[in-house]
Amino acid sequence: AALPAFPSPDFLRECRRGFAKGRKSKDDDSANTTQVVEDIGPVVKSTASSQMEAALDALSRELTKLRTGRASTGMLDHIIVETSGVKMNLNRIALVTIIDSKTLSITPYDSDTIKELEKAIVSSPLGLNPKVDGQRLIAVVPPLTKEHIQAMCKVVAKSSEDVKQSIRRARQKALDTIKKAGYPKDSAKKLEKEIDELTKKFVKSAEDMCKAKEKEISLG
């Protein structure tokens, strides 16, 4: 899905005109300036927030793909299964449930796809070897090796850095937009501070997500 864009040059030009009109009349200056800040401020903040949220969503999907030593229903979601010439995510064609902390049950909505499901899971990098059990598959999640834990933690660290860069890019775009808008100095500083606070909040969320995943991996 396309990310929201920051205000267009035409919108910014209208803002600058609003400021210019305000300066012609001292009586109207305050009202005009306030109105323009209210017009563009929420747009800039909501756009930056949406872009940062999208970066966090992408991080969440990446972290879900990483296997830990415990069974989770989401660990198979990203696996692509080809059935009847059509490729789909596994969670679209099967119900995944947890039998216990180390065992998953994968029940296809169409029993004819069980072989394709088995092949896709075995081919994935998760290291699972499911067995057919009537109309479903049973997959035991093997314990992680020390090497696997180290490798997974490196992937988490890289994902963390990537998402923080995306969040900071959204911040920079917002600051550039504020600069181009021709804001009065005080109004610009206030909005920039709000964007910085937003950035800190999302960066912390990303760090917390990654720390939680590293802990989950390390516990096996």
N, C-alpha and C positions, 0 to 999 in steps of 0.2 A: 504494500500500500504506500502511496506517495505521502511523504511527510509534508506537513503544513508549511507554507512559505511565509516569509516575513513581508510586511507591507510593501506595496509596489512603489516605484519612483513617483507615479502620479499621486498616490496617497500622501507621500512625503511632501510633494510640492504643495498640495492643498494645505498641509499642516503649516508649512512655511508662510503661505499666503495668509493663513489665519493669524499667525504671529504678527505679520506685517500690518494687517488691518488693525490689530489690537494696539499697535504702537501709535497709530494715527490719532487715536483719542485716548487721553489719559484716563478718562472715566471708564472706558470700556476695556482698557488694557488687561486688568486683572481677570475679568470675566472671560475674555477671549483666550488668554493664555491658559487659564484653568481648563477651559473646555477642550482645547487642543491636547493638553496632557492627558485628560481623561479619555480622549478619542484613541490616541496611539498607545498609551501605556498598557492597558489591558491586552491589546492585540499583540504587542511585542512580548509581554510576559507569557500569555497563553501559548503563543507560537513556540517560544523557547521551551516552555514546560512540556508541550506535546512532543517536541523533538527529543528532549531528554528522556521522556517516558518511553518513547519508541526504542531508544538505546538500551534502557533497562529491560524492556520486554525481550529484545534480541539476546541480551545477556542471559536472562532467565531460560530461554529456549536452549542456548548453548550449554548451560550448566546442567540442564535436565538430561542432555545426551551423555554426560559423563557417568560411567558406572561406578557405584560404590559396592561395598560387600553386602549390602542389604537390598532386599527386593523392594521395588517401588513400581506402581502402575504406570508412571510416566516414562520409565527408562526405555520403553520400547516404542514410544510415540513417533520418534523420528525415522524409524525403520521403514523403508519403502518396499512394498510388496507388489510384484507384477502378477496380475491374474487376468486371464483372457485378453492379453495384450494391453491392459490398462494398468498404469502405475498409481498406487495410492498409499497414503500413510497407513501403517498397521492399525492404528486406532480407529480408522474408518471401516475396517472390515472384520475386526475382532474385538471381543471384550476381554480386557486384561484385569485379573483380580489377584490379590495376594492370599496365598494359602497359609504361609507363615513368613517369618523374617528373611528366609533364604529361598523361598519357593514361589514361583509365579504360575498362574493358570491362564492359558490363552485359548479362548473359545471363539472360533470363527462364526460369523453370522450365517455363512453358507459353508456347510461341512465339506463341500467339494474343493474349497480353497486351502484345506489343512496342509497339503504338501507344499504349496507355494509359500504359506506362512512359515513352515519349518525351514525351508530353504533360505528365506530372507533373514530369519533370525540367526541361523548358523553362519550366514555370509557376513553378518554385521560384525563390527569390531568389539562387541560386548563380551565375546568369549563364552557365549551360552550354547548349550547343546540340548535343545528340547527333545522330549520323547512323546510319541503319540500315546494318548490315554483315552481310548474311545473316541468321542467327538471333540476332544480338546488336546492341547499340548501342555505338558508340564515341563517347566524350565527351572532347574536348580541354579541359583546364583553362586558361583564359586568364590571363595575368599580372595581378596586382592593380595598380590605379592608386594614385597617392599618396593621393587622396581616400578610396578604399576602405580602404586601410591605416589611415588616421586614424580612419575611422568604426568599423572593426572593433576597433581598440585602445580606443576609448571604450566599446564594448559589453563588452569584456573587463574594463575597469576597473569598470563598473557591476555586472557579474556577480560580481566579486571582493568588492565592498562588500556586495552582497546576501547572499552566502553567509557572510561574516564576521558579519553581523548575525544570521543564523539560528543560527550556532554560539554566539554570545554569548547568544541567547535560551535555548538549551538549557542553557548555563551558569547563567543566572539561575534557571531552573526548578529545577535541581539544588540551588542554594544555598537557594532558598525551601523546598524539601523538607527539607533538612538542618535549617533553622531551626525548621520546624514539628514536627520529630521530637522536640524537647526533649532534644537531645544534651548530654552534659557538655561544658563549654567546650573542653577540650583535644582531645577526640575530634572535635568539630565543626570546630575549626581544622585538624586534620590532614586530614580529609576535604575541607574546602574547598580546602586547598592542592593536594590531588590533582586536584580538579576544575579548578582554575586551570591546572595543568600540562597536563591533557588539552586544555583550551581552547587553550592556546598551541600545542600540537602540531598541532591541526587547523587553526588559523588559518595557521600556517606552511605546511602542506600546500596550503591554498587559494591562498596567495600564490605558492608555487612553481609550481603548475599554471598560474596566470594569467601569470606571467612567461615560462614556457615557451611558452605560446600566443602571447603578444605577440611573442616572438622569432621564432617560426615564421611569423607573419603578416608581420613586418617584413622577413624574408629573402625573402618572396615565393615 
